[in-house]
């Protein structure tokens, strides 16, 4: 079975057909989906979705591109929310999506860094891993991770150098690979996908964004994960089943609550294989 370690199921793009999207992922063999929030306003929707769909687990955080609309009260709300939901039946597996983004024009980097640092402190206090956004900001993210040590996590949509990848691995992180890897022109990502230790890699879709090559810019979805896995298996010259087993084990290793939730029965033992997608 496969684990999608980064999928924005609460996004507006899935508002009209989320039941069908999750059911399609089930049919395709996706056993778990990690659903990160992007701002305080999305926490409730993420939580509700993870209650609705067995196999979906939540992460809560403030995305670097959302910090312009956030303030000190949002950081307090994040901390309170994590403490509250951690005692319930659907505890978060990570703090995220958090990090830095230097790709956008006028990135307000000081503000981004302030929120990133404060959320790392919250993650450390809660003993939770983090889901990192690192676009064009890998070295600055690493700098803060060396200062504020957390319980590892995932560098989502990794596109740095091998040296940078090794630094993340030393700090207890896995590296997320998804649709970008399926494009023949993505030579650096594909080289990394082949050369990195298999135990350092997890799979993701970032749906509805980052569509793989065969979608030609269309809406991405977690049901695409098996073909993404097949692409990686082909690049590495290994069987798809072996690749799925390894990357799923990696996801459970770096997100310990994902494994614990599965054992407790809060998630269906065989994941999305069960036909439970209730209508409300």
ChimeraX commands (.cxc) that place a marker at each C-alpha (Angstrom):
marker #1 position 0.00,0.00,0.00 radius 0.5
marker #1 position 1.03,3.60,-0.56 radius 0.5
marker #1 position 1.14,6.68,1.67 radius 0.5
marker #1 position 0.55,10.13,0.18 radius 0.5
marker #1 position 2.52,12.28,2.61 radius 0.5
marker #1 position 1.24,15.62,1.30 radius 0.5
marker #1 position -2.22,16.22,-0.15 radius 0.5
marker #1 position -4.42,19.30,0.32 radius 0.5
marker #1 position -7.79,17.56,0.41 radius 0.5
marker #1 position -9.35,20.60,2.09 radius 0.5
marker #1 position -8.54,22.79,-0.94 radius 0.5
marker #1 position -11.37,24.45,-2.83 radius 0.5
marker #1 position -10.48,22.39,-5.90 radius 0.5
marker #1 position -11.91,19.30,-4.16 radius 0.5
marker #1 position -14.99,20.93,-2.67 radius 0.5
marker #1 position -17.46,19.42,-5.15 radius 0.5
marker #1 position -16.18,15.84,-5.37 radius 0.5
marker #1 position -13.97,15.05,-2.38 radius 0.5
marker #1 position -15.82,11.78,-1.66 radius 0.5
marker #1 position -15.09,10.57,-5.18 radius 0.5
marker #1 position -11.47,11.74,-5.00 radius 0.5
marker #1 position -10.82,9.82,-1.80 radius 0.5
marker #1 position -12.69,6.76,-3.08 radius 0.5
marker #1 position -10.55,6.77,-6.23 radius 0.5
marker #1 position -7.42,6.88,-4.09 radius 0.5
marker #1 position -8.74,3.87,-2.16 radius 0.5
marker #1 position -9.34,1.93,-5.33 radius 0.5
marker #1 position -5.85,2.81,-6.57 radius 0.5
marker #1 position -4.24,1.37,-3.42 radius 0.5
marker #1 position -3.46,4.49,-1.39 radius 0.5
marker #1 position -3.73,3.44,2.26 radius 0.5
marker #1 position -3.13,6.79,3.97 radius 0.5
marker #1 position -3.21,10.48,3.09 radius 0.5
marker #1 position -1.54,13.21,5.15 radius 0.5
marker #1 position -3.58,16.41,4.89 radius 0.5
marker #1 position -1.71,19.60,5.88 radius 0.5
marker #1 position -3.43,22.86,6.76 radius 0.5
marker #1 position -2.16,26.16,5.33 radius 0.5
marker #1 position -3.66,28.68,7.76 radius 0.5
marker #1 position -5.73,28.85,10.93 radius 0.5
marker #1 position -8.93,29.21,8.91 radius 0.5
marker #1 position -8.35,25.78,7.34 radius 0.5
marker #1 position -7.83,23.87,10.60 radius 0.5
marker #1 position -11.50,22.98,11.06 radius 0.5
marker #1 position -11.93,21.76,7.48 radius 0.5
marker #1 position -8.79,19.63,7.66 radius 0.5
marker #1 position -9.90,18.12,10.96 radius 0.5
marker #1 position -13.43,17.43,9.66 radius 0.5
marker #1 position -12.08,15.74,6.55 radius 0.5
marker #1 position -9.81,13.48,8.55 radius 0.5
marker #1 position -12.76,12.50,10.74 radius 0.5
marker #1 position -14.86,11.81,7.65 radius 0.5
marker #1 position -12.36,9.69,5.71 radius 0.5
marker #1 position -10.64,6.73,7.37 radius 0.5
marker #1 position -7.01,6.77,6.34 radius 0.5
marker #1 position -6.70,10.57,6.29 radius 0.5
marker #1 position -4.54,12.15,8.98 radius 0.5
marker #1 position -3.95,15.82,9.70 radius 0.5
marker #1 position -1.11,18.27,10.09 radius 0.5
marker #1 position -1.71,21.83,11.27 radius 0.5
marker #1 position 0.41,24.87,10.52 radius 0.5
marker #1 position 0.67,28.26,8.84 radius 0.5
marker #1 position 2.10,28.17,5.31 radius 0.5
marker #1 position 4.80,30.75,4.50 radius 0.5
marker #1 position 2.56,32.27,1.84 radius 0.5
marker #1 position -0.21,32.70,4.43 radius 0.5
marker #1 position 1.80,34.66,6.99 radius 0.5
marker #1 position 0.82,38.02,5.46 radius 0.5
marker #1 position -2.69,37.51,6.83 radius 0.5
marker #1 position -1.54,35.97,10.14 radius 0.5
marker #1 position -0.67,37.53,13.48 radius 0.5
marker #1 position 0.38,36.55,17.01 radius 0.5
marker #1 position -3.12,35.27,17.75 radius 0.5
marker #1 position -2.73,32.70,14.97 radius 0.5
marker #1 position 0.38,31.24,16.58 radius 0.5
marker #1 position -1.45,31.02,19.88 radius 0.5
marker #1 position -4.40,29.38,18.12 radius 0.5
marker #1 position -2.07,26.82,16.51 radius 0.5
marker #1 position -0.57,25.91,19.86 radius 0.5
marker #1 position -3.99,25.62,21.50 radius 0.5
marker #1 position -5.39,23.62,18.59 radius 0.5
marker #1 position -2.52,21.13,18.65 radius 0.5
marker #1 position -2.93,20.62,22.37 radius 0.5
marker #1 position -6.68,20.15,22.00 radius 0.5
marker #1 position -6.79,17.75,19.06 radius 0.5
marker #1 position -3.82,15.73,20.32 radius 0.5
marker #1 position -6.04,14.37,23.10 radius 0.5
marker #1 position -8.84,13.36,20.72 radius 0.5
marker #1 position -9.42,10.41,18.43 radius 0.5
marker #1 position -7.75,12.04,15.41 radius 0.5
marker #1 position -4.46,13.52,16.69 radius 0.5
marker #1 position -2.19,15.37,14.26 radius 0.5
marker #1 position 0.81,13.57,12.82 radius 0.5
marker #1 position 2.86,16.74,12.27 radius 0.5
marker #1 position 3.04,20.52,12.33 radius 0.5
marker #1 position 2.68,21.78,8.80 radius 0.5
marker #1 position 2.75,23.02,6.25 radius 0.5
marker #1 position 5.41,25.45,7.47 radius 0.5
marker #1 position 8.66,26.83,6.10 radius 0.5
marker #1 position 9.99,29.48,3.75 radius 0.5
marker #1 position 9.29,30.47,0.14 radius 0.5
marker #1 position 11.69,32.72,-1.79 radius 0.5
marker #1 position 10.17,31.98,-5.19 radius 0.5
marker #1 position 7.43,34.61,-4.98 radius 0.5
marker #1 position 8.01,38.29,-5.62 radius 0.5
marker #1 position 8.50,40.33,-2.44 radius 0.5
marker #1 position 8.56,37.30,-0.14 radius 0.5
marker #1 position 8.58,39.32,3.13 radius 0.5
marker #1 position 11.30,36.98,4.33 radius 0.5
marker #1 position 11.63,38.48,7.81 radius 0.5
marker #1 position 7.95,37.83,8.48 radius 0.5
marker #1 position 8.17,34.35,6.99 radius 0.5
marker #1 position 11.17,33.53,9.15 radius 0.5
marker #1 position 9.46,34.81,12.29 radius 0.5
marker #1 position 6.46,32.53,11.77 radius 0.5
marker #1 position 8.69,29.62,10.76 radius 0.5
marker #1 position 10.84,29.95,13.87 radius 0.5
marker #1 position 7.84,30.24,16.17 radius 0.5
marker #1 position 6.20,27.19,14.62 radius 0.5
marker #1 position 9.40,25.18,14.98 radius 0.5
marker #1 position 9.32,26.06,18.67 radius 0.5
marker #1 position 5.71,24.88,18.89 radius 0.5
marker #1 position 6.59,21.63,17.11 radius 0.5
marker #1 position 9.46,21.07,19.51 radius 0.5
marker #1 position 7.25,21.75,22.53 radius 0.5
marker #1 position 4.63,19.31,21.19 radius 0.5
marker #1 position 7.28,16.74,20.18 radius 0.5
marker #1 position 5.87,16.59,16.66 radius 0.5
marker #1 position 7.68,16.31,13.31 radius 0.5
marker #1 position 7.21,19.05,10.72 radius 0.5
marker #1 position 6.13,19.20,7.08 radius 0.5
marker #1 position 8.42,21.71,5.40 radius 0.5
marker #1 position 7.89,24.05,2.46 radius 0.5
marker #1 position 11.39,24.88,1.16 radius 0.5
marker #1 position 10.93,26.44,-2.29 radius 0.5
marker #1 position 14.10,28.35,-3.25 radius 0.5
marker #1 position 14.91,28.53,0.48 radius 0.5
marker #1 position 16.65,25.27,1.37 radius 0.5
marker #1 position 19.74,26.76,3.03 radius 0.5
marker #1 position 17.72,29.24,5.09 radius 0.5
marker #1 position 15.40,26.46,6.24 radius 0.5
marker #1 position 18.37,24.29,7.20 radius 0.5
marker #1 position 19.88,27.17,9.16 radius 0.5
marker #1 position 16.79,27.40,11.36 radius 0.5
marker #1 position 16.52,23.63,11.74 radius 0.5
marker #1 position 20.07,23.53,13.11 radius 0.5
marker #1 position 19.15,26.24,15.63 radius 0.5
marker #1 position 15.81,24.81,16.68 radius 0.5
marker #1 position 15.98,21.03,16.70 radius 0.5
marker #1 position 12.69,19.24,16.10 radius 0.5
marker #1 position 11.66,15.64,15.75 radius 0.5
marker #1 position 12.53,15.43,12.06 radius 0.5
marker #1 position 9.84,15.47,9.43 radius 0.5
marker #1 position 9.56,15.77,5.65 radius 0.5
marker #1 position 11.08,18.28,3.26 radius 0.5
marker #1 position 8.10,18.50,0.91 radius 0.5
marker #1 position 8.67,18.77,-2.87 radius 0.5
marker #1 position 12.42,18.62,-2.42 radius 0.5
marker #1 position 14.43,20.15,-5.26 radius 0.5
marker #1 position 17.77,20.98,-3.71 radius 0.5
marker #1 position 21.26,19.59,-4.19 radius 0.5
marker #1 position 22.56,16.24,-3.01 radius 0.5
marker #1 position 24.61,18.04,-0.36 radius 0.5
marker #1 position 21.49,19.80,0.93 radius 0.5
marker #1 position 19.59,16.52,0.87 radius 0.5
marker #1 position 22.28,14.91,3.01 radius 0.5
marker #1 position 21.96,17.73,5.54 radius 0.5
marker #1 position 18.22,17.13,5.87 radius 0.5
marker #1 position 18.83,13.42,6.29 radius 0.5
marker #1 position 21.35,14.09,9.07 radius 0.5
marker #1 position 18.67,16.11,10.88 radius 0.5
marker #1 position 16.20,13.23,10.76 radius 0.5
marker #1 position 14.18,14.25,7.70 radius 0.5
marker #1 position 12.81,12.35,4.74 radius 0.5
marker #1 position 12.54,13.97,1.32 radius 0.5
marker #1 position 9.24,14.18,-0.56 radius 0.5
marker #1 position 9.06,13.30,-4.27 radius 0.5
marker #1 position 5.98,13.61,-6.45 radius 0.5
marker #1 position 4.74,14.77,-9.82 radius 0.5
marker #1 position 7.77,16.93,-10.68 radius 0.5
marker #1 position 9.89,13.79,-10.83 radius 0.5
marker #1 position 7.77,12.40,-13.71 radius 0.5
marker #1 position 8.90,15.04,-16.23 radius 0.5
marker #1 position 11.89,13.97,-18.37 radius 0.5
marker #1 position 13.21,17.55,-18.22 radius 0.5
marker #1 position 13.41,17.52,-14.43 radius 0.5
marker #1 position 16.94,16.18,-14.56 radius 0.5
marker #1 position 18.14,17.26,-11.12 radius 0.5
marker #1 position 15.12,15.86,-9.32 radius 0.5
marker #1 position 15.37,12.61,-11.26 radius 0.5
marker #1 position 19.07,12.26,-10.47 radius 0.5
marker #1 position 18.30,12.74,-6.79 radius 0.5
marker #1 position 15.44,10.25,-6.97 radius 0.5
marker #1 position 17.88,7.65,-8.26 radius 0.5
marker #1 position 20.93,8.43,-6.13 radius 0.5
marker #1 position 19.46,9.07,-2.68 radius 0.5
marker #1 position 19.19,6.18,-0.24 radius 0.5
marker #1 position 15.77,4.63,-0.63 radius 0.5
marker #1 position 15.21,4.93,3.12 radius 0.5
marker #1 position 15.34,8.75,2.75 radius 0.5
marker #1 position 12.43,9.03,0.29 radius 0.5
marker #1 position 8.69,9.40,0.77 radius 0.5
marker #1 position 6.01,9.87,-1.87 radius 0.5
marker #1 position 3.52,12.72,-2.20 radius 0.5
marker #1 position 1.15,14.30,-4.67 radius 0.5
marker #1 position 0.68,17.84,-3.28 radius 0.5
marker #1 position -2.75,17.53,-4.90 radius 0.5
marker #1 position -4.47,19.46,-6.33 radius 0.5
marker #1 position -1.14,21.08,-7.28 radius 0.5
marker #1 position 2.07,19.76,-8.87 radius 0.5
marker #1 position 0.36,17.49,-11.44 radius 0.5
marker #1 position 2.47,14.72,-12.98 radius 0.5
marker #1 position 3.47,14.78,-16.62 radius 0.5
marker #1 position 0.48,12.76,-17.86 radius 0.5
marker #1 position -2.06,15.27,-16.52 radius 0.5
marker #1 position -0.73,18.08,-18.70 radius 0.5
marker #1 position -1.38,20.80,-16.14 radius 0.5
marker #1 position -4.72,19.42,-14.95 radius 0.5
marker #1 position -5.89,18.87,-11.38 radius 0.5
marker #1 position -3.71,16.48,-9.45 radius 0.5
marker #1 position -5.27,13.90,-7.10 radius 0.5
marker #1 position -4.07,11.24,-4.63 radius 0.5
marker #1 position -5.16,8.48,-7.03 radius 0.5
marker #1 position -2.16,9.47,-9.18 radius 0.5
marker #1 position 0.25,8.22,-6.51 radius 0.5
marker #1 position 0.60,4.66,-7.90 radius 0.5
marker #1 position 1.76,5.99,-11.28 radius 0.5
marker #1 position 4.14,8.37,-9.50 radius 0.5
marker #1 position 5.47,5.39,-7.54 radius 0.5
marker #1 position 5.86,3.43,-10.77 radius 0.5
marker #1 position 7.85,6.30,-12.26 radius 0.5
marker #1 position 10.23,6.30,-9.31 radius 0.5
marker #1 position 10.52,2.52,-9.35 radius 0.5
marker #1 position 11.38,2.65,-13.03 radius 0.5
marker #1 position 14.06,5.28,-12.48 radius 0.5
marker #1 position 15.61,3.22,-9.69 radius 0.5
marker #1 position 15.25,-0.10,-11.48 radius 0.5
marker #1 position 13.27,-1.82,-8.71 radius 0.5
marker #1 position 9.83,-3.36,-8.44 radius 0.5
marker #1 position 6.85,-1.14,-7.75 radius 0.5
marker #1 position 5.82,-3.29,-4.78 radius 0.5
marker #1 position 9.27,-2.97,-3.23 radius 0.5
marker #1 position 9.21,0.79,-3.78 radius 0.5
marker #1 position 5.75,1.07,-2.23 radius 0.5
marker #1 position 6.74,-0.99,0.80 radius 0.5
marker #1 position 9.92,1.04,1.39 radius 0.5
marker #1 position 8.38,4.49,1.00 radius 0.5
marker #1 position 5.39,3.58,3.16 radius 0.5
marker #1 position 7.72,2.28,5.88 radius 0.5
marker #1 position 9.67,5.54,5.61 radius 0.5
marker #1 position 6.48,7.58,6.06 radius 0.5
marker #1 position 5.52,5.60,9.16 radius 0.5
marker #1 position 9.03,5.97,10.53 radius 0.5
marker #1 position 9.20,9.75,10.19 radius 0.5
marker #1 position 5.56,10.31,11.23 radius 0.5
marker #1 position 5.27,8.00,14.25 radius 0.5
marker #1 position 1.65,8.87,14.97 radius 0.5
marker #1 position 0.70,7.56,11.55 radius 0.5
marker #1 position 1.83,4.13,12.68 radius 0.5
marker #1 position 0.21,4.42,16.12 radius 0.5
marker #1 position -3.12,5.55,14.73 radius 0.5
marker #1 position -3.17,2.58,12.39 radius 0.5
marker #1 position -2.56,0.14,15.25 radius 0.5
marker #1 position -5.18,1.75,17.49 radius 0.5
marker #1 position -7.95,1.15,14.98 radius 0.5
marker #1 position -8.79,4.84,14.57 radius 0.5
marker #1 position -7.88,4.32,10.92 radius 0.5
marker #1 position -9.32,1.31,9.13 radius 0.5
marker #1 position -6.71,-1.49,9.44 radius 0.5
marker #1 position -6.56,-2.00,5.69 radius 0.5
marker #1 position -7.00,1.68,4.97 radius 0.5
marker #1 position -9.06,2.87,2.04 radius 0.5
marker #1 position -9.88,-0.68,1.01 radius 0.5
marker #1 position -13.04,-0.41,3.10 radius 0.5
marker #1 position -16.06,1.18,1.35 radius 0.5
marker #1 position -16.75,3.88,3.92 radius 0.5
marker #1 position -17.21,7.28,2.37 radius 0.5
marker #1 position -20.40,8.54,4.01 radius 0.5
marker #1 position -22.59,11.20,2.52 radius 0.5
marker #1 position -23.88,13.97,4.77 radius 0.5
marker link #1:1,2 radius 0.2
marker link #1:2,3 radius 0.2
marker link #1:3,4 radius 0.2
marker link #1:4,5 radius 0.2
marker link #1:5,6 radius 0.2
marker link #1:6,7 radius 0.2
marker link #1:7,8 radius 0.2
marker link #1:8,9 radius 0.2
marker link #1:9,10 radius 0.2
marker link #1:10,11 radius 0.2
marker link #1:11,12 radius 0.2
marker link #1:12,13 radius 0.2
marker link #1:13,14 radius 0.2
marker link #1:14,15 radius 0.2
marker link #1:15,16 radius 0.2
marker link #1:16,17 radius 0.2
marker link #1:17,18 radius 0.2
marker link #1:18,19 radius 0.2
marker link #1:19,20 radius 0.2
marker link #1:20,21 radius 0.2
marker link #1:21,22 radius 0.2
marker link #1:22,23 radius 0.2
marker link #1:23,24 radius 0.2
marker link #1:24,25 radius 0.2
marker link #1:25,26 radius 0.2
marker link #1:26,27 radius 0.2
marker link #1:27,28 radius 0.2
marker link #1:28,29 radius 0.2
marker link #1:29,30 radius 0.2
marker link #1:30,31 radius 0.2
marker link #1:31,32 radius 0.2
marker link #1:32,33 radius 0.2
marker link #1:33,34 radius 0.2
marker link #1:34,35 radius 0.2
marker link #1:35,36 radius 0.2
marker link #1:36,37 radius 0.2
marker link #1:37,38 radius 0.2
marker link #1:38,39 radius 0.2
marker link #1:39,40 radius 0.2
marker link #1:40,41 radius 0.2
marker link #1:41,42 radius 0.2
marker link #1:42,43 radius 0.2
marker link #1:43,44 radius 0.2
marker link #1:44,45 radius 0.2
marker link #1:45,46 radius 0.2
marker link #1:46,47 radius 0.2
marker link #1:47,48 radius 0.2
marker link #1:48,49 radius 0.2
marker link #1:49,50 radius 0.2
marker link #1:50,51 radius 0.2
marker link #1:51,52 radius 0.2
marker link #1:52,53 radius 0.2
marker link #1:53,54 radius 0.2
marker link #1:54,55 radius 0.2
marker link #1:55,56 radius 0.2
marker link #1:56,57 radius 0.2
marker link #1:57,58 radius 0.2
marker link #1:58,59 radius 0.2
marker link #1:59,60 radius 0.2
marker link #1:60,61 radius 0.2
marker link #1:61,62 radius 0.2
marker link #1:62,63 radius 0.2
marker link #1:63,64 radius 0.2
marker link #1:64,65 radius 0.2
marker link #1:65,66 radius 0.2
marker link #1:66,67 radius 0.2
marker link #1:67,68 radius 0.2
marker link #1:68,69 radius 0.2
marker link #1:69,70 radius 0.2
marker link #1:70,71 radius 0.2
marker link #1:71,72 radius 0.2
marker link #1:72,73 radius 0.2
marker link #1:73,74 radius 0.2
marker link #1:74,75 radius 0.2
marker link #1:75,76 radius 0.2
marker link #1:76,77 radius 0.2
marker link #1:77,78 radius 0.2
marker link #1:78,79 radius 0.2
marker link #1:79,80 radius 0.2
marker link #1:80,81 radius 0.2
marker link #1:81,82 radius 0.2
marker link #1:82,83 radius 0.2
marker link #1:83,84 radius 0.2
marker link #1:84,85 radius 0.2
marker link #1:85,86 radius 0.2
marker link #1:86,87 radius 0.2
marker link #1:87,88 radius 0.2
marker link #1:88,89 radius 0.2
marker link #1:89,90 radius 0.2
marker link #1:90,91 radius 0.2
marker link #1:91,92 radius 0.2
marker link #1:92,93 radius 0.2
marker link #1:93,94 radius 0.2
marker link #1:94,95 radius 0.2
marker link #1:95,96 radius 0.2
marker link #1:96,97 radius 0.2
marker link #1:97,98 radius 0.2
marker link #1:98,99 radius 0.2
marker link #1:99,100 radius 0.2
marker link #1:100,101 radius 0.2
marker link #1:101,102 radius 0.2
marker link #1:102,103 radius 0.2
marker link #1:103,104 radius 0.2
marker link #1:104,105 radius 0.2
marker link #1:105,106 radius 0.2
marker link #1:106,107 radius 0.2
marker link #1:107,108 radius 0.2
marker link #1:108,109 radius 0.2
marker link #1:109,110 radius 0.2
marker link #1:110,111 radius 0.2
marker link #1:111,112 radius 0.2
marker link #1:112,113 radius 0.2
marker link #1:113,114 radius 0.2
marker link #1:114,115 radius 0.2
marker link #1:115,116 radius 0.2
marker link #1:116,117 radius 0.2
marker link #1:117,118 radius 0.2
marker link #1:118,119 radius 0.2
marker link #1:119,120 radius 0.2
marker link #1:120,121 radius 0.2
marker link #1:121,122 radius 0.2
marker link #1:122,123 radius 0.2
marker link #1:123,124 radius 0.2
marker link #1:124,125 radius 0.2
marker link #1:125,126 radius 0.2
marker link #1:126,127 radius 0.2
marker link #1:127,128 radius 0.2
marker link #1:128,129 radius 0.2
marker link #1:129,130 radius 0.2
marker link #1:130,131 radius 0.2
marker link #1:131,132 radius 0.2
marker link #1:132,133 radius 0.2
marker link #1:133,134 radius 0.2
marker link #1:134,135 radius 0.2
marker link #1:135,136 radius 0.2
marker link #1:136,137 radius 0.2
marker link #1:137,138 radius 0.2
marker link #1:138,139 radius 0.2
marker link #1:139,140 radius 0.2
marker link #1:140,141 radius 0.2
marker link #1:141,142 radius 0.2
marker link #1:142,143 radius 0.2
marker link #1:143,144 radius 0.2
marker link #1:144,145 radius 0.2
marker link #1:145,146 radius 0.2
marker link #1:146,147 radius 0.2
marker link #1:147,148 radius 0.2
marker link #1:148,149 radius 0.2
marker link #1:149,150 radius 0.2
marker link #1:150,151 radius 0.2
marker link #1:151,152 radius 0.2
marker link #1:152,153 radius 0.2
marker link #1:153,154 radius 0.2
marker link #1:154,155 radius 0.2
marker link #1:155,156 radius 0.2
marker link #1:156,157 radius 0.2
marker link #1:157,158 radius 0.2
marker link #1:158,159 radius 0.2
marker link #1:159,160 radius 0.2
marker link #1:160,161 radius 0.2
marker link #1:161,162 radius 0.2
marker link #1:162,163 radius 0.2
marker link #1:163,164 radius 0.2
marker link #1:164,165 radius 0.2
marker link #1:165,166 radius 0.2
marker link #1:166,167 radius 0.2
marker link #1:167,168 radius 0.2
marker link #1:168,169 radius 0.2
marker link #1:169,170 radius 0.2
marker link #1:170,171 radius 0.2
marker link #1:171,172 radius 0.2
marker link #1:172,173 radius 0.2
marker link #1:173,174 radius 0.2
marker link #1:174,175 radius 0.2
marker link #1:175,176 radius 0.2
marker link #1:176,177 radius 0.2
marker link #1:177,178 radius 0.2
marker link #1:178,179 radius 0.2
marker link #1:179,180 radius 0.2
marker link #1:180,181 radius 0.2
marker link #1:181,182 radius 0.2
marker link #1:182,183 radius 0.2
marker link #1:183,184 radius 0.2
marker link #1:184,185 radius 0.2
marker link #1:185,186 radius 0.2
marker link #1:186,187 radius 0.2
marker link #1:187,188 radius 0.2
marker link #1:188,189 radius 0.2
marker link #1:189,190 radius 0.2
marker link #1:190,191 radius 0.2
marker link #1:191,192 radius 0.2
marker link #1:192,193 radius 0.2
marker link #1:193,194 radius 0.2
marker link #1:194,195 radius 0.2
marker link #1:195,196 radius 0.2
marker link #1:196,197 radius 0.2
marker link #1:197,198 radius 0.2
marker link #1:198,199 radius 0.2
marker link #1:199,200 radius 0.2
marker link #1:200,201 radius 0.2
marker link #1:201,202 radius 0.2
marker link #1:202,203 radius 0.2
marker link #1:203,204 radius 0.2
marker link #1:204,205 radius 0.2
marker link #1:205,206 radius 0.2
marker link #1:206,207 radius 0.2
marker link #1:207,208 radius 0.2
marker link #1:208,209 radius 0.2
marker link #1:209,210 radius 0.2
marker link #1:210,211 radius 0.2
marker link #1:211,212 radius 0.2
marker link #1:212,213 radius 0.2
marker link #1:213,214 radius 0.2
marker link #1:214,215 radius 0.2
marker link #1:215,216 radius 0.2
marker link #1:216,217 radius 0.2
marker link #1:217,218 radius 0.2
marker link #1:218,219 radius 0.2
marker link #1:219,220 radius 0.2
marker link #1:220,221 radius 0.2
marker link #1:221,222 radius 0.2
marker link #1:222,223 radius 0.2
marker link #1:223,224 radius 0.2
marker link #1:224,225 radius 0.2
marker link #1:225,226 radius 0.2
marker link #1:226,227 radius 0.2
marker link #1:227,228 radius 0.2
marker link #1:228,229 radius 0.2
marker link #1:229,230 radius 0.2
marker link #1:230,231 radius 0.2
marker link #1:231,232 radius 0.2
marker link #1:232,233 radius 0.2
marker link #1:233,234 radius 0.2
marker link #1:234,235 radius 0.2
marker link #1:235,236 radius 0.2
marker link #1:236,237 radius 0.2
marker link #1:237,238 radius 0.2
marker link #1:238,239 radius 0.2
marker link #1:239,240 radius 0.2
marker link #1:240,241 radius 0.2
marker link #1:241,242 radius 0.2
marker link #1:242,243 radius 0.2
marker link #1:243,244 radius 0.2
marker link #1:244,245 radius 0.2
marker link #1:245,246 radius 0.2
marker link #1:246,247 radius 0.2
marker link #1:247,248 radius 0.2
marker link #1:248,249 radius 0.2
marker link #1:249,250 radius 0.2
marker link #1:250,251 radius 0.2
marker link #1:251,252 radius 0.2
marker link #1:252,253 radius 0.2
marker link #1:253,254 radius 0.2
marker link #1:254,255 radius 0.2
marker link #1:255,256 radius 0.2
marker link #1:256,257 radius 0.2
marker link #1:257,258 radius 0.2
marker link #1:258,259 radius 0.2
marker link #1:259,260 radius 0.2
marker link #1:260,261 radius 0.2
marker link #1:261,262 radius 0.2
marker link #1:262,263 radius 0.2
marker link #1:263,264 radius 0.2
marker link #1:264,265 radius 0.2
marker link #1:265,266 radius 0.2
marker link #1:266,267 radius 0.2
marker link #1:267,268 radius 0.2
marker link #1:268,269 radius 0.2
marker link #1:269,270 radius 0.2
marker link #1:270,271 radius 0.2
marker link #1:271,272 radius 0.2
marker link #1:272,273 radius 0.2
marker link #1:273,274 radius 0.2
marker link #1:274,275 radius 0.2
marker link #1:275,276 radius 0.2
marker link #1:276,277 radius 0.2
marker link #1:277,278 radius 0.2
marker link #1:278,279 radius 0.2
marker link #1:279,280 radius 0.2
view
